[in-house]
Amino acid sequence: MTVKVGVIGCGGIANGKHLPSLAKISEVSMVAFCDIDKTKAESAARRYGDKNATVYEDYIELLKDNSIEVIHVCTPNNTHQEITVAALNASKHVMCEKPMAKTSEEAQLMIDAAVHNNKKLTIGYQNRFRADSQYLRKVTQRGDLGEIYFSKAHAIRRRAVPTWGVFLDEEKQGGGPLIDIGTHALDLTLWMMDNYEPESVMGSTFHKLGKQADAANAWGSWDPNKFTVEDSAFGFIKMKNGATIILESSWALNSLDVDEAKCSLSGTGGGADMKNGLRIHGEDLKTLYTSEIELENAGVDFYEGEKIDEAEEEARAWINSITQDIEPVVKPKEAFVVTQILEAIYESAKTGQAVYLNDK
């Protein structure tokens, strides 16, 4: 079975993740490419498209092709909802890059369109497919950690502000590190806890280091006048069952405690963290223990020792969900809750008040 795929947005995330991953899947034929910069679409088509691939500047025109079954949305955050809903209404299955949307209202419109059109929708949270994530998910699903009641979601960079594209544009992105990398850490944490019922959120955002000119940065100095998003953000999330999550995110922060797309879990039966490799810890016969999981070696549970490319695994799982008619690994309702919490952190930061999601 050949799955015909169209890609909307042929910039960095498409070329860095989606296109090379899809190219490794024999069942996939990339037949259409769209970008407002037509040269980017043409370049992607030459490199990844089949011999008859078409190129567009207007995604509406691409969606008129009834032979296309799947759309990958790889555009700025403020366009996710509009393009995704249009694609679903055109009877396409949709993989939308993270975050799901700028707001929970937009995310709900995407879910509604998927349900109405009986089409699959998923969001690009590829960190679920890392070896450590897959292993830890099995541990939590088995109940080894007991009831997980306290967790931390880690997305801290010391100085790694993305200075290209629209990353620093609040209008197009909806925010900075919180919505960009904090979203991955929060998705992993909720998934490990298997808890998608938030009750209240407190948040703080800071725009401190972003105001500085000629700052040290992994990708070169930024223009403070164009840095319109936060440089760090933090959230305190209380779930309906009383469980608590602390979310920390930054592109620029004076901290040596850096890590990204990781989580730490504390449960009644044990704990785990991903910060220095995967570690499981608990108590056995009144003795405390810590196990460091060596995922590079064969013989670990499901893992055979081969290197896992999480982007490729994500793409394969997504295409399998279509060919086998099964649920995607990342369900839209789960991604909705991530967006809902991120939105609440931003709202709380602006008002100085807790946001109660029961009122939403």
Secondary structure, 3 states (H helix, E strand, C coil): CCEEEEEECCCHHHHHHHHHHHHCCCCEEEEEEECCCHHHHHHHHHHHCCCCCEEECCHHHHHCCCCCCEEEECCCHHHHHHHHHHHHHCCCEEEEECCCCCCHHHHHHHHHHHHHHCCCEEEECHHHHCHHHHHHHHHHHHCCCCCEEEEEEEEECCECCCCCCCCCCHHHHCCCHHHHHHHHHHHHHHHHHCCCCEEEEEEEEECCHHHCCCCCCCCCCCCHHHCCCCCEEEEEEEECCCCEEEEEEECECCCCCCEEEEEEEEECCCEEECCCCEEEEEEECCEEEEEEECCCCCCECCECCCCCCHHHHHHHHHHHHHHCCCCCCCCHHHHHHHHHHHHHHHHHHHHCCCEEHHHC
